[in-house]
Amino acid sequence: MDEIFEKIFKDKKANKEKLLMYGFTENENCFLYQRQIMEGEFKIVVKIKDEQIETAVYEVETGELYTLHLIPHAQGAFVGKVRLEYLSLLEDIGQKCFEYDVFREDNTKKIIEFVKQEFNSSLEFLWPKFSNNAICRRQDNQKWYIAFMKITADKLGLNEKEPIEIIDLRVDNNKLNSLLDYKTFFPAYHMNKKSWITVKLNSLANLNQVCDLIRESYVLAKDDKKKR
């Protein structure tokens, strides 16, 4: 059950406005939600505070705590239905009230805010199994102009395996090689190395240069005949 719970909320953070719209009540930065299940026989209580999520199921008539749905080997049609309704509610909350919170580097956050302000772009997490990957695309033709990823440094050929955050950008073929320094700029990871470049964001010194490259990538995405 813990694995399923983590899968629903892994790399995600609660959105306050969405919680309130969903029906949560707020009291001193604590968000509380209750829903009856099993035709009113039980109620699920969800509490969210300081990014911590607590849940409980109670018998409505007695007020007693019910826990059989949390025991993997507990079998039977009744406990199975309680477990199903419990997980269905958590999955719905996770989908409608939580957002991915994968990227923690200061430079990454600044770039995410830049593309939001400059192009009205938001990160799209297209692959649930790969929540460390996200993209932004043009609204007019749906083509990608930037990809965000969290990988280990050795995947860029560096002699270390520490987690790093990178972006992939489209680059004009004529200037691609002149940018490569194998410290900040690398041949594209997981993209076409002839038309994309990877930027290592950890300890990035010149954010303005990268923002200019993002603008160029956005323009190049308009004319590219390929899907990406």
Secondary structure, DSSP 8 states (H G I E B T S, - for coil): -HHHHHHHHTTEEE-HHHHHHHT-EEETTEEEEEEEETTTTEEEEEEEETTEEEEEEEETTT--EE-GGG-TT--SHHHHHHHHHHHHHHHHHHHHHEEE-----HHHHHHHHHHHHHH----B---TT-TTEEEEE-TTT--EEEEEEEEEGGGGT-S---EEEEEEEE--HHHHHHH--SSSEEE-SSS-TTTEEEEE-TT-S-HHHHHHHHHHHHHHHHH--S--
